[in-house]
Amino acid sequence: MELERILITELRYFGDVLLTTPLIGFLRKKYPNARIDALVYHSTREMLTGNPDLDNVYTIDQKWKKMGVKKQLGAEINLLKTLKANHYDTLLHLTTHNRGMWLARILKPKRSISCPKHFGGLNFYNKSFTHMASLVLPRERHIAQFNMDHLRALGVVVPEEEVPGLKLTIPDEARAEAAKLVGGLKGYVLVHPAARFFFKCWTEERTAEMLDRLASQGEKIVITSGPSDEERTMIEKIVSLLKVAKPIVLIGKTPSMKTFAALIDDAKLLIGVDSAPAHMAAALQTPEVILFGATIPGRWRPWENDASRVVISPGRCHFCEQRGCGRCGISECMREIRVEDVMEAVNELLEHRDIPDAYRKTVYGPNDRFPTYS
């Protein structure tokens, strides 16, 4: 099967968009002469801009909704005209966002695929696509492989060992901006404690204890976060609890995601939770320690980064995929993660800069029922 004009849509968050790059890279290698375009939200575009495997990155600006009905409609129509003029033969819609349904019906590609969505009755959504990918996703199957399953469902042979790593490009101006933010500091540990969803976060008290231990070992520390009031409050509390560490604190100060990527690329180690920075570090091959609780490491761990470690709590309850215990917004499995387990993972990576296969993606925590990922 020859795919010649391909549109990939991923209408979700930063990490989700970056996790499409193995699919994009595989397509470029298999179909070197194909036109490969992506459609994402404007806010997430920097996860793909500059990617040499893509021909174009089209965007939907969520601010269109604030422009008034007439202007929003005009922007939507202009985008559709542009996409329709490209005469795509393949649409890979990687979410179940309703926009994919309309794209499939308006663009009329020869092949279109999404995951099934069940409304009952005529099931207008499912019937908009020529193919359906399976919704079944085993707990140990990574989302990068799940994205590839959309190709497999079309009949394209995708050997698992040929799925590439993530790809993220950084322009020189972003590197210069990052260096300016940290005053030219080199060899620092970058800590990004927050996430879009706070049920993924560790406690401020244990984060502060970990930072003090790092500082006591002589490590230079940079703390980053987004600009939201919730993240600011979290970081300010962590800093107020510090007794030894004197980190550089960058709360919402990175002017772009490319600049943030440069900060990660320059770090000797990233410590964070299940959020976009973990995937950015994997793309850049920065050593990283990532804390997991309610979300599933097998599905969301750093993809193809040998120098990565996953840390879980000693409790029996994990990976429920709920937004907090009883959906309260707080995950006890995250609160219970021990500083000792985090520091063990951190120090292994700091001491073994050239990570052999024997150290690949170990899960830290006392519970031996969780395997080493390979």
Secondary structure, 3 states (H helix, E strand, C coil): CCCCEEEEEECCCHHHHHCCHHHHHHHHHHCCCCEEEEEEEHHHHHHCCCCCCCCEEEEECHHHHHCCHHHHHHHHHHHHHHHHHCCCCEEEECCCCHHHHHHHHHHCCCEEEECCCCCCCCCCCHHHCCEECCCCCCCCCCHHHHHHHHHHHCCCCCCHHHCCCCCCCCCHHHHHHHHHHCCCCCCEEEEECCCCCHHHCCCHHHHHHHHHHHHHCCCEEEEEECCCHHHHHHHHHHHHHCCCCCCEEEECCCCCHHHHHHHHHHCCEEEEECCHHHHHHHHHCCCEEEECCCCCHHHHCCCCCCCEEEECCCCCCCCCCCCCHHHCCCCHHHHCCCHHHHHHHHHHHHHCCCCCHHHCCCEECCCCCCCCCC
